[in-house]
Amino acid sequence: MRYAALTDTGKVRENNEDAYYADGRLFIVADGMGGHQSGEVASALAVQEFLRYERDNRHRDPLRRLEEAVQAANRVLVTRAAGDSALKGMGTTFTVLLVENGAYLGHVGDSRAYLLREGTLNPLTRDHSLVERMVREGRITRGEARSHPRRNVILQALGLAVELDVDLARVDVRPGDRVLLCTDGLTARLEDAELESILGEESELWECARRLVEEANARGGEDNVTVIVIDLDNADVPFSSADEVGGERARRWLSRIRRRGDRGG
Ligand code: CA
């Protein structure tokens, strides 16, 4: 497992309301919102409370644990916002990838996760935003969504209400896959095709993260931008999915895992 995480305030704003976390097992991006810098509190608090719950509940099944940890973080934010007028209205997006005998995703808001496999980029998340809903209902095109006056309206975020629907998924990952987690400071500026070419061209992870952030800043840098780029190697991929890789590559991979296991045991 190799990864690179980078956040940047951008060229216009004075503070960075994005928060991120990456430790080789858990990867999180959170994009805070709210007046008087309370967005910074929202994203940082959500990450902190998520990690606290996750740490104390490792015995639980991964997807259930992700769901409960996001819900726990949400409840803390709602309570804090209600108890402090300076924090009223604060909220945050939250996108988390857990790599633990497989890969699991939890998602709320309009930050995103993507999977690059053999040069092709596919989204792993769907924005909880007004424009995404309008695109799905056929009322506007994807191109129109990018410049729509209400493109920043999100339908769900942590901190706004006790009721929260967390998107959850087990992600089918394979050796060689690259995952991107990012806030909308990146995706509001770069098309998926541009993300695909940078992620596909740049083998060095830090260089890749740096280029993504630089590119967002070069196009105005009006928002905070956060990216985490993760390369999944053989050891991160569940043993049982070896069949899907197929042929010679799978056999090589399996023998490598066995050798690794031999050394460890
Ligand atoms: Ca943002």
py3Dmol code that shows the C-alpha trace and the ligand (Angstrom):
import py3Dmol

protein = """\
ATOM      1  CA  MET A   1       0.000   0.000   0.000  1.00  0.00           C
ATOM      2  CA  ARG A   2       1.351   3.378  -0.992  1.00  0.00           C
ATOM      3  CA  TYR A   3      -0.521   6.646  -0.765  1.00  0.00           C
ATOM      4  CA  ALA A   4      -0.126  10.405  -0.893  1.00  0.00           C
ATOM      5  CA  ALA A   5      -2.455  12.975   0.699  1.00  0.00           C
ATOM      6  CA  LEU A   6      -2.370  16.684   0.022  1.00  0.00           C
ATOM      7  CA  THR A   7      -4.590  19.608   0.963  1.00  0.00           C
ATOM      8  CA  ASP A   8      -4.363  23.226  -0.134  1.00  0.00           C
ATOM      9  CA  THR A   9      -6.229  26.391   0.847  1.00  0.00           C
ATOM     10  CA  GLY A  10      -6.366  27.516  -2.783  1.00  0.00           C
ATOM     11  CA  LYS A  11      -5.766  31.012  -4.068  1.00  0.00           C
ATOM     12  CA  VAL A  12      -8.841  32.886  -2.862  1.00  0.00           C
ATOM     13  CA  ARG A  13      -9.929  31.696   0.567  1.00  0.00           C
ATOM     14  CA  GLU A  14      -8.131  32.547   3.771  1.00  0.00           C
ATOM     15  CA  ASN A  15      -8.745  29.314   5.598  1.00  0.00           C
ATOM     16  CA  ASN A  16      -8.910  25.655   4.720  1.00  0.00           C
ATOM     17  CA  GLU A  17     -12.187  24.038   5.745  1.00  0.00           C
ATOM     18  CA  ASP A  18     -11.233  20.666   4.268  1.00  0.00           C
ATOM     19  CA  ALA A  19      -9.898  17.974   6.559  1.00  0.00           C
ATOM     20  CA  TYR A  20      -8.333  14.646   5.694  1.00  0.00           C
ATOM     21  CA  TYR A  21      -6.930  11.551   7.352  1.00  0.00           C
ATOM     22  CA  ALA A  22      -4.793   8.734   5.954  1.00  0.00           C
ATOM     23  CA  ASP A  23      -3.007   5.947   7.802  1.00  0.00           C
ATOM     24  CA  GLY A  24      -2.735   3.092   5.301  1.00  0.00           C
ATOM     25  CA  ARG A  25      -5.976   1.485   6.509  1.00  0.00           C
ATOM     26  CA  LEU A  26      -8.418   4.389   6.718  1.00  0.00           C
ATOM     27  CA  PHE A  27      -8.595   7.276   4.251  1.00  0.00           C
ATOM     28  CA  ILE A  28     -10.979  10.194   4.777  1.00  0.00           C
ATOM     29  CA  VAL A  29     -11.767  13.495   3.068  1.00  0.00           C
ATOM     30  CA  ALA A  30     -14.229  15.952   4.626  1.00  0.00           C
ATOM     31  CA  ASP A  31     -15.257  19.342   3.217  1.00  0.00           C
ATOM     32  CA  GLY A  32     -16.635  21.629   5.911  1.00  0.00           C
ATOM     33  CA  MET A  33     -19.136  24.439   5.471  1.00  0.00           C
ATOM     34  CA  GLY A  34     -20.614  27.107   7.720  1.00  0.00           C
ATOM     35  CA  GLY A  35     -20.137  30.736   8.704  1.00  0.00           C
ATOM     36  CA  HIS A  36     -17.374  32.235  10.833  1.00  0.00           C
ATOM     37  CA  GLN A  37     -14.918  29.443  10.034  1.00  0.00           C
ATOM     38  CA  SER A  38     -17.217  26.853  11.624  1.00  0.00           C
ATOM     39  CA  GLY A  39     -16.674  24.704   8.528  1.00  0.00           C
ATOM     40  CA  GLU A  40     -13.172  24.038   9.789  1.00  0.00           C
ATOM     41  CA  VAL A  41     -14.606  22.847  13.094  1.00  0.00           C
ATOM     42  CA  ALA A  42     -17.179  20.650  11.323  1.00  0.00           C
ATOM     43  CA  SER A  43     -14.745  18.739   9.107  1.00  0.00           C
ATOM     44  CA  ALA A  44     -12.092  18.290  11.810  1.00  0.00           C
ATOM     45  CA  LEU A  45     -14.630  17.247  14.427  1.00  0.00           C
ATOM     46  CA  ALA A  46     -16.272  14.767  12.084  1.00  0.00           C
ATOM     47  CA  VAL A  47     -12.930  13.080  11.344  1.00  0.00           C
ATOM     48  CA  GLN A  48     -12.026  13.002  15.029  1.00  0.00           C
ATOM     49  CA  GLU A  49     -15.366  11.530  16.146  1.00  0.00           C
ATOM     50  CA  PHE A  50     -15.417   9.013  13.294  1.00  0.00           C
ATOM     51  CA  LEU A  51     -11.947   7.774  14.270  1.00  0.00           C
ATOM     52  CA  ARG A  52     -12.897   7.556  17.939  1.00  0.00           C
ATOM     53  CA  TYR A  53     -15.921   5.369  17.190  1.00  0.00           C
ATOM     54  CA  GLU A  54     -14.072   3.241  14.653  1.00  0.00           C
ATOM     55  CA  ARG A  55     -11.205   2.603  17.073  1.00  0.00           C
ATOM     56  CA  ASP A  56     -13.596   1.434  19.799  1.00  0.00           C
ATOM     57  CA  ASN A  57     -15.619  -0.864  17.526  1.00  0.00           C
ATOM     58  CA  ARG A  58     -13.073  -2.810  15.467  1.00  0.00           C
ATOM     59  CA  HIS A  59     -14.863  -6.070  16.258  1.00  0.00           C
ATOM     60  CA  ARG A  60     -17.804  -4.997  14.105  1.00  0.00           C
ATOM     61  CA  ASP A  61     -18.228  -5.920  10.467  1.00  0.00           C
ATOM     62  CA  PRO A  62     -16.529  -3.247   8.269  1.00  0.00           C
ATOM     63  CA  LEU A  63     -19.598  -1.827   6.525  1.00  0.00           C
ATOM     64  CA  ARG A  64     -21.668  -1.727   9.691  1.00  0.00           C
ATOM     65  CA  ARG A  65     -18.753  -0.096  11.492  1.00  0.00           C
ATOM     66  CA  LEU A  66     -18.401   2.573   8.792  1.00  0.00           C
ATOM     67  CA  GLU A  67     -22.103   3.322   8.903  1.00  0.00           C
ATOM     68  CA  GLU A  68     -22.216   3.567  12.692  1.00  0.00           C
ATOM     69  CA  ALA A  69     -19.043   5.651  12.909  1.00  0.00           C
ATOM     70  CA  VAL A  70     -20.391   8.178  10.382  1.00  0.00           C
ATOM     71  CA  GLN A  71     -23.725   8.301  12.228  1.00  0.00           C
ATOM     72  CA  ALA A  72     -21.909   8.773  15.550  1.00  0.00           C
ATOM     73  CA  ALA A  73     -19.874  11.658  14.116  1.00  0.00           C
ATOM     74  CA  ASN A  74     -23.060  13.195  12.721  1.00  0.00           C
ATOM     75  CA  ARG A  75     -24.794  13.114  16.098  1.00  0.00           C
ATOM     76  CA  VAL A  76     -21.835  14.851  17.773  1.00  0.00           C
ATOM     77  CA  LEU A  77     -21.887  17.596  15.125  1.00  0.00           C
ATOM     78  CA  VAL A  78     -25.643  18.117  15.408  1.00  0.00           C
ATOM     79  CA  THR A  79     -25.381  18.385  19.199  1.00  0.00           C
ATOM     80  CA  ARG A  80     -22.443  20.807  19.076  1.00  0.00           C
ATOM     81  CA  ALA A  81     -24.137  22.993  16.458  1.00  0.00           C
ATOM     82  CA  ALA A  82     -27.296  23.183  18.570  1.00  0.00           C
ATOM     83  CA  GLY A  83     -25.355  24.116  21.694  1.00  0.00           C
ATOM     84  CA  ASP A  84     -23.164  26.895  20.304  1.00  0.00           C
ATOM     85  CA  SER A  85     -24.522  29.787  18.245  1.00  0.00           C
ATOM     86  CA  ALA A  86     -21.118  30.294  16.569  1.00  0.00           C
ATOM     87  CA  LEU A  87     -21.379  26.755  15.156  1.00  0.00           C
ATOM     88  CA  LYS A  88     -25.027  26.903  14.100  1.00  0.00           C
ATOM     89  CA  GLY A  89     -25.476  25.643  10.534  1.00  0.00           C
ATOM     90  CA  MET A  90     -22.060  23.982  10.310  1.00  0.00           C
ATOM     91  CA  GLY A  91     -21.814  20.819   8.268  1.00  0.00           C
ATOM     92  CA  THR A  92     -19.369  18.663   6.386  1.00  0.00           C
ATOM     93  CA  THR A  93     -19.167  16.145   3.602  1.00  0.00           C
ATOM     94  CA  PHE A  94     -17.554  12.833   4.510  1.00  0.00           C
ATOM     95  CA  THR A  95     -16.040  10.204   2.235  1.00  0.00           C
ATOM     96  CA  VAL A  96     -14.123   7.320   3.804  1.00  0.00           C
ATOM     97  CA  LEU A  97     -12.311   4.294   2.376  1.00  0.00           C
ATOM     98  CA  LEU A  98     -11.465   1.409   4.696  1.00  0.00           C
ATOM     99  CA  VAL A  99      -8.947  -1.171   3.444  1.00  0.00           C
ATOM    100  CA  GLU A 100      -9.223  -4.227   5.646  1.00  0.00           C
ATOM    101  CA  ASN A 101      -9.390  -7.644   3.950  1.00  0.00           C
ATOM    102  CA  GLY A 102     -11.093  -5.826   1.116  1.00  0.00           C
ATOM    103  CA  ALA A 103     -12.109  -2.249   0.508  1.00  0.00           C
ATOM    104  CA  TYR A 104     -15.177  -0.515   1.886  1.00  0.00           C
ATOM    105  CA  LEU A 105     -16.585   2.897   1.213  1.00  0.00           C
ATOM    106  CA  GLY A 106     -18.826   5.227   3.210  1.00  0.00           C
ATOM    107  CA  HIS A 107     -20.043   8.471   1.670  1.00  0.00           C
ATOM    108  CA  VAL A 108     -22.151  11.562   2.398  1.00  0.00           C
ATOM    109  CA  GLY A 109     -22.151  14.805   0.380  1.00  0.00           C
ATOM    110  CA  ASP A 110     -20.321  15.898  -2.753  1.00  0.00           C
ATOM    111  CA  SER A 111     -16.744  14.896  -2.102  1.00  0.00           C
ATOM    112  CA  ARG A 112     -15.864  11.939  -4.309  1.00  0.00           C
ATOM    113  CA  ALA A 113     -14.070   8.629  -4.665  1.00  0.00           C
ATOM    114  CA  TYR A 114     -12.852   7.278  -8.022  1.00  0.00           C
ATOM    115  CA  LEU A 115     -11.201   4.063  -9.117  1.00  0.00           C
ATOM    116  CA  LEU A 116      -8.568   3.992 -11.864  1.00  0.00           C
ATOM    117  CA  ARG A 117      -8.133   0.514 -13.336  1.00  0.00           C
ATOM    118  CA  GLU A 118      -5.933  -0.123 -16.354  1.00  0.00           C
ATOM    119  CA  GLY A 119      -6.124   3.507 -17.383  1.00  0.00           C
ATOM    120  CA  THR A 120      -9.882   3.919 -17.045  1.00  0.00           C
ATOM    121  CA  LEU A 121     -11.424   6.093 -14.340  1.00  0.00           C
ATOM    122  CA  ASN A 122     -14.786   5.268 -12.822  1.00  0.00           C
ATOM    123  CA  PRO A 123     -16.652   7.062 -10.031  1.00  0.00           C
ATOM    124  CA  LEU A 124     -17.257   5.074  -6.843  1.00  0.00           C
ATOM    125  CA  THR A 125     -19.563   7.689  -5.303  1.00  0.00           C
ATOM    126  CA  ARG A 126     -22.585   9.654  -6.373  1.00  0.00           C
ATOM    127  CA  ASP A 127     -22.880  13.292  -5.247  1.00  0.00           C
ATOM    128  CA  HIS A 128     -25.659  14.112  -2.809  1.00  0.00           C
ATOM    129  CA  SER A 129     -26.212  17.380  -4.608  1.00  0.00           C
ATOM    130  CA  LEU A 130     -29.110  19.176  -6.232  1.00  0.00           C
ATOM    131  CA  VAL A 131     -27.459  19.228  -9.656  1.00  0.00           C
ATOM    132  CA  GLU A 132     -26.683  15.490  -9.516  1.00  0.00           C
ATOM    133  CA  ARG A 133     -30.359  14.841  -8.821  1.00  0.00           C
ATOM    134  CA  MET A 134     -31.361  17.128 -11.709  1.00  0.00           C
ATOM    135  CA  VAL A 135     -28.981  15.276 -14.049  1.00  0.00           C
ATOM    136  CA  ARG A 136     -30.439  11.942 -13.010  1.00  0.00           C
ATOM    137  CA  GLU A 137     -33.962  13.234 -13.539  1.00  0.00           C
ATOM    138  CA  GLY A 138     -32.952  14.352 -17.036  1.00  0.00           C
ATOM    139  CA  ARG A 139     -33.607  18.029 -16.322  1.00  0.00           C
ATOM    140  CA  ILE A 140     -30.055  19.208 -17.085  1.00  0.00           C
ATOM    141  CA  THR A 141     -26.976  17.688 -18.707  1.00  0.00           C
ATOM    142  CA  ARG A 142     -23.729  16.879 -16.920  1.00  0.00           C
ATOM    143  CA  GLY A 143     -22.118  19.785 -18.729  1.00  0.00           C
ATOM    144  CA  GLU A 144     -24.842  22.168 -17.539  1.00  0.00           C
ATOM    145  CA  ALA A 145     -24.429  20.906 -13.978  1.00  0.00           C
ATOM    146  CA  ARG A 146     -20.838  22.157 -13.868  1.00  0.00           C
ATOM    147  CA  SER A 147     -21.850  25.784 -14.406  1.00  0.00           C
ATOM    148  CA  HIS A 148     -25.318  25.666 -12.821  1.00  0.00           C
ATOM    149  CA  PRO A 149     -25.944  28.552 -10.368  1.00  0.00           C
ATOM    150  CA  ARG A 150     -27.071  26.069  -7.707  1.00  0.00           C
ATOM    151  CA  ARG A 151     -24.218  23.609  -8.214  1.00  0.00           C
ATOM    152  CA  ASN A 152     -23.042  24.091  -4.621  1.00  0.00           C
ATOM    153  CA  VAL A 153     -26.336  23.020  -3.052  1.00  0.00           C
ATOM    154  CA  ILE A 154     -25.838  19.699  -1.321  1.00  0.00           C
ATOM    155  CA  LEU A 155     -28.710  17.546  -0.154  1.00  0.00           C
ATOM    156  CA  GLN A 156     -26.944  15.820   2.716  1.00  0.00           C
ATOM    157  CA  ALA A 157     -24.048  16.607   5.025  1.00  0.00           C
ATOM    158  CA  LEU A 158     -22.980  15.638   8.514  1.00  0.00           C
ATOM    159  CA  GLY A 159     -24.127  18.104  11.173  1.00  0.00           C
ATOM    160  CA  LEU A 160     -27.357  19.308   9.607  1.00  0.00           C
ATOM    161  CA  ALA A 161     -29.874  16.744  10.847  1.00  0.00           C
ATOM    162  CA  VAL A 162     -29.979  13.611  13.004  1.00  0.00           C
ATOM    163  CA  GLU A 163     -31.460  11.714  10.060  1.00  0.00           C
ATOM    164  CA  LEU A 164     -28.677  10.769   7.674  1.00  0.00           C
ATOM    165  CA  ASP A 165     -28.472   8.269   4.808  1.00  0.00           C
ATOM    166  CA  VAL A 166     -24.916   7.029   4.437  1.00  0.00           C
ATOM    167  CA  ASP A 167     -24.014   5.457   1.085  1.00  0.00           C
ATOM    168  CA  LEU A 168     -22.111   2.243   1.766  1.00  0.00           C
ATOM    169  CA  ALA A 169     -20.376  -0.124  -0.623  1.00  0.00           C
ATOM    170  CA  ARG A 170     -17.923  -2.934  -0.730  1.00  0.00           C
ATOM    171  CA  VAL A 171     -15.511  -2.039  -3.524  1.00  0.00           C
ATOM    172  CA  ASP A 172     -14.163  -4.765  -5.805  1.00  0.00           C
ATOM    173  CA  VAL A 173     -10.445  -3.991  -5.853  1.00  0.00           C
ATOM    174  CA  ARG A 174      -7.641  -5.664  -7.782  1.00  0.00           C
ATOM    175  CA  PRO A 175      -3.860  -5.461  -7.684  1.00  0.00           C
ATOM    176  CA  GLY A 176      -2.712  -2.345  -9.510  1.00  0.00           C
ATOM    177  CA  ASP A 177      -5.883  -0.350  -8.822  1.00  0.00           C
ATOM    178  CA  ARG A 178      -5.476   3.311  -7.912  1.00  0.00           C
ATOM    179  CA  VAL A 179      -8.108   5.085  -5.807  1.00  0.00           C
ATOM    180  CA  LEU A 180      -8.633   8.849  -5.615  1.00  0.00           C
ATOM    181  CA  LEU A 181     -10.525  10.548  -2.789  1.00  0.00           C
ATOM    182  CA  CYS A 182     -11.073  14.273  -3.261  1.00  0.00           C
ATOM    183  CA  THR A 183     -13.154  17.307  -2.324  1.00  0.00           C
ATOM    184  CA  ASP A 184     -15.110  19.349  -4.854  1.00  0.00           C
ATOM    185  CA  GLY A 185     -12.314  21.921  -5.018  1.00  0.00           C
ATOM    186  CA  LEU A 186     -10.791  19.441  -7.462  1.00  0.00           C
ATOM    187  CA  THR A 187     -13.830  18.130  -9.316  1.00  0.00           C
ATOM    188  CA  ALA A 188     -15.425  21.549  -9.838  1.00  0.00           C
ATOM    189  CA  ARG A 189     -12.324  22.503 -11.857  1.00  0.00           C
ATOM    190  CA  LEU A 190     -11.254  19.286 -13.583  1.00  0.00           C
ATOM    191  CA  GLU A 191     -13.332  17.021 -15.780  1.00  0.00           C
ATOM    192  CA  ASP A 192     -13.234  13.280 -15.124  1.00  0.00           C
ATOM    193  CA  ALA A 193     -11.258  12.819 -18.358  1.00  0.00           C
ATOM    194  CA  GLU A 194      -8.568  15.174 -17.034  1.00  0.00           C
ATOM    195  CA  LEU A 195      -8.416  13.352 -13.708  1.00  0.00           C
ATOM    196  CA  GLU A 196      -8.104  10.118 -15.646  1.00  0.00           C
ATOM    197  CA  SER A 197      -5.144  11.318 -17.679  1.00  0.00           C
ATOM    198  CA  ILE A 198      -3.228  12.747 -14.698  1.00  0.00           C
ATOM    199  CA  LEU A 199      -3.889   9.664 -12.559  1.00  0.00           C
ATOM    200  CA  GLY A 200      -2.940   7.394 -15.443  1.00  0.00           C
ATOM    201  CA  GLU A 201       0.203   9.247 -16.527  1.00  0.00           C
ATOM    202  CA  GLU A 202       1.836   9.886 -13.213  1.00  0.00           C
ATOM    203  CA  SER A 203       3.239   6.771 -11.589  1.00  0.00           C
ATOM    204  CA  GLU A 204       4.787   8.675  -8.681  1.00  0.00           C
ATOM    205  CA  LEU A 205       2.043   9.268  -6.092  1.00  0.00           C
ATOM    206  CA  TRP A 206       3.263  12.539  -4.611  1.00  0.00           C
ATOM    207  CA  GLU A 207       3.801  13.978  -8.049  1.00  0.00           C
ATOM    208  CA  CYS A 208       0.304  12.862  -8.980  1.00  0.00           C
ATOM    209  CA  ALA A 209      -1.281  14.504  -5.904  1.00  0.00           C
ATOM    210  CA  ARG A 210       0.749  17.664  -6.470  1.00  0.00           C
ATOM    211  CA  ARG A 211      -0.281  17.920 -10.113  1.00  0.00           C
ATOM    212  CA  LEU A 212      -3.963  17.532  -9.275  1.00  0.00           C
ATOM    213  CA  VAL A 213      -3.813  20.323  -6.678  1.00  0.00           C
ATOM    214  CA  GLU A 214      -1.730  22.573  -8.932  1.00  0.00           C
ATOM    215  CA  GLU A 215      -4.136  22.097 -11.786  1.00  0.00           C
ATOM    216  CA  ALA A 216      -7.122  23.096  -9.592  1.00  0.00           C
ATOM    217  CA  ASN A 217      -5.221  26.191  -8.418  1.00  0.00           C
ATOM    218  CA  ALA A 218      -4.188  27.100 -11.949  1.00  0.00           C
ATOM    219  CA  ARG A 219      -7.877  27.321 -12.864  1.00  0.00           C
ATOM    220  CA  GLY A 220      -8.745  29.924 -10.263  1.00  0.00           C
ATOM    221  CA  GLY A 221      -8.137  28.092  -6.998  1.00  0.00           C
ATOM    222  CA  GLU A 222     -11.415  29.446  -5.667  1.00  0.00           C
ATOM    223  CA  ASP A 223     -11.961  26.587  -3.266  1.00  0.00           C
ATOM    224  CA  ASN A 224      -9.947  24.522  -0.840  1.00  0.00           C
ATOM    225  CA  VAL A 225      -8.751  21.344  -2.503  1.00  0.00           C
ATOM    226  CA  THR A 226      -7.871  17.989  -0.969  1.00  0.00           C
ATOM    227  CA  VAL A 227      -6.713  14.804  -2.677  1.00  0.00           C
ATOM    228  CA  ILE A 228      -5.666  11.362  -1.468  1.00  0.00           C
ATOM    229  CA  VAL A 229      -4.199   9.002  -4.063  1.00  0.00           C
ATOM    230  CA  ILE A 230      -3.877   5.356  -3.029  1.00  0.00           C
ATOM    231  CA  ASP A 231      -2.142   2.528  -4.899  1.00  0.00           C
ATOM    232  CA  LEU A 232      -3.435  -0.877  -3.894  1.00  0.00           C
ATOM    233  CA  ASP A 233      -0.893  -3.624  -4.248  1.00  0.00           C
ATOM    234  CA  ASN A 234      -1.296  -7.359  -4.030  1.00  0.00           C
ATOM    235  CA  ALA A 235      -1.275  -7.436  -0.261  1.00  0.00           C
ATOM    236  CA  ASP A 236      -4.273  -5.127  -0.005  1.00  0.00           C
ATOM    237  CA  VAL A 237      -6.530  -7.179  -2.220  1.00  0.00           C
ATOM    238  CA  PRO A 238      -8.687  -9.919  -0.718  1.00  0.00           C
ATOM    239  CA  PHE A 239      -7.432 -13.436  -1.428  1.00  0.00           C
ATOM    240  CA  SER A 240     -10.827 -14.667  -2.620  1.00  0.00           C
ATOM    241  CA  SER A 241     -11.001 -12.281  -5.576  1.00  0.00           C
ATOM    242  CA  ALA A 242      -7.904 -13.833  -7.170  1.00  0.00           C
ATOM    243  CA  ASP A 243     -10.089 -15.791  -9.579  1.00  0.00           C
ATOM    244  CA  GLU A 244     -11.367 -12.589 -11.104  1.00  0.00           C
ATOM    245  CA  VAL A 245      -7.885 -11.468 -12.080  1.00  0.00           C
ATOM    246  CA  GLY A 246      -7.456 -14.617 -14.094  1.00  0.00           C
ATOM    247  CA  GLY A 247      -4.655 -16.491 -15.785  1.00  0.00           C
ATOM    248  CA  GLU A 248      -0.957 -16.045 -15.374  1.00  0.00           C
ATOM    249  CA  ARG A 249      -1.214 -12.787 -13.499  1.00  0.00           C
ATOM    250  CA  ALA A 250      -3.402 -14.364 -10.821  1.00  0.00           C
ATOM    251  CA  ARG A 251      -1.041 -17.317 -10.403  1.00  0.00           C
ATOM    252  CA  ARG A 252       1.949 -15.034  -9.992  1.00  0.00           C
ATOM    253  CA  TRP A 253       0.046 -12.970  -7.543  1.00  0.00           C
ATOM    254  CA  LEU A 254      -1.083 -15.938  -5.479  1.00  0.00           C
ATOM    255  CA  SER A 255       2.435 -17.348  -5.284  1.00  0.00           C
ATOM    256  CA  ARG A 256       3.692 -13.968  -4.142  1.00  0.00           C
ATOM    257  CA  ILE A 257       1.128 -13.868  -1.352  1.00  0.00           C
ATOM    258  CA  ARG A 258       2.036 -17.354  -0.239  1.00  0.00           C
ATOM    259  CA  ARG A 259       5.709 -16.434  -0.129  1.00  0.00           C
ATOM    260  CA  ARG A 260       4.859 -13.368   1.876  1.00  0.00           C
ATOM    261  CA  GLY A 261       2.794 -15.539   4.242  1.00  0.00           C
ATOM    262  CA  ASP A 262       5.668 -18.015   4.597  1.00  0.00           C
ATOM    263  CA  ARG A 263       8.067 -15.311   5.637  1.00  0.00           C
ATOM    264  CA  GLY A 264       5.594 -13.879   8.129  1.00  0.00           C
ATOM    265  CA  GLY A 265       4.741 -17.263   9.676  1.00  0.00           C
TER     266      GLY A 265
END
"""
ligand_1 = """\
1
CA
Ca -15.300 22.618 -1.191
"""
view = py3Dmol.view(width=600, height=400)
view.addModel(protein, "pdb")
view.setStyle({"model": 0}, {"cartoon": {"style": "trace"}})
view.addModel(ligand_1, "xyz")
view.setStyle({"model": 1}, {"stick": {}})
view.zoomTo()
view.show()
